[in-house]
Amino acid sequence: MADTNESKLQLVTFQLGSESYGIDIMIVDGIVRVEETRSIPNAPNYVDGIFNLRGEIIPIINLHKRFQIRRAELSEEDMLLSGFIIIKISGMKLGIIIDKISRVITVDLDKMQLPPQMLSGIGAEYIQGVFTREEEYLILLDIERLFDPRELQQLGNLSS
């Protein structure tokens, strides 16, 4: 019997604090090493600033601040894998600060579980599901739900 790709999803995986997260590769526009951001007065506290990527101004979101997640303690080698994931959401680009990029993987959506009640960090309403891999969880973020339309409007104003 032929395997259909409809139940498969490609994820960009990364570490944020002590957890592993994944987001749909289709919303990822790129991955950028850590660069200097320019802070913006009166921006929400979870906005680290703006970043110029090839002439395009992109707001940089700090999920550590937004969800009170502690930064991961990384080795010097792993620090080379930290940076921003540039995502496209509602027609605009945002950068999300990550502790460490992992890899692109393919998951079987049939194996996705509901998030446990006591998952540290990001609230369950922002989580699409959880995959168990070896001894750890891989948390699938629902990027669309991370920002409400009003926040996106505010972030859009920062990049203009």
Secondary structure, DSSP 8 states (H G I E B T S, - for coil): ----GGGEEEEEEEEETTEEEEEEGGGEEEEEE----B--TT--TTEEEEEEETTEEEEEE-HHHHHT-------HHHHTT-EEEEEEETTEEEEEEESEEEEEEEEEGGG-B---TT-SSS-GGGEEEEEEETTEEEEEE-HHHHS-HHHHHHHHHHT-
